[in-house]
Amino acid sequence: MPEGWHKINFMKIEIIVTGSYCNTWPQLIVEINDQTAFDGPVEGRQTIKLEYADLFEKGNKILLGMTNKSFGKNGKWDTKTLNNKIVHDKTIKVESLKLDDVECKKLFASKFYVKRTDKQPSYFPDIVTTEDTMNYNGYFFFNFDLPLYNYLINSKYKVDDKEENLSYFSNYSKVFHYDEEQKLINDIKDKLKIIDEKFSNKRSKIRNS
């Protein structure tokens, strides 16, 4: 078994997305560690549930992207305007991304990585700021380690003891708000407590048997 590989039964992944139609429905791709876990159209609001087991102890990566928006290829544009206003547009909005029942969408840090195509100009930015909407071909992604709950607490939802009202990541990026982070921390701790109680009950049964 390669160094850094961690065998688990599975990780539950739940993604809620909403696709908007223009010529065709948008195509969503979900990759985990560069392996395709989902590739299909998003027709309106959909919930996608996955289970994934081939994870590393360090440096896992999850990616959500859109792949089929046309920007002038063969005269086709997947954005329709009227009087300089967008009336139809092919987009995907990520409403929720949960790993093992913990909401993780904010880990995208409002960074969408654009893959320019067709007649998009070369000066178009490589990264656009958006909390959850794919207006172009490209992707959101973030990395994570295992155990997941420990990683989220120690690395992403850590409250800076030196700041009473701001989290470590909120000071400049404003990605996380203190109250939201504290709620997530409590949610993770509650889940860890439940897991610990289950194992404690099992240990008690073993000792009494």
Secondary structure, DSSP 8 states (H G I E B T S, - for coil): --TTEEEEEEEEEEEEEEEE-SSS--EEEEEETTEEEEEEE--SEEEEEEEEEEEESS-EEEEEEE----EEETTEESEEEETTEEEEE-EEEEEEEEETTEE-GGGGTTEEEE---TT--TTS-SEEE-SSEE-SSEEEEEEE-SSHHHHIIIIIS---TT-SS--TTTTTS--S-HHHHHHHHHHHHHHHHHHHHHHHHHHHHHHH-
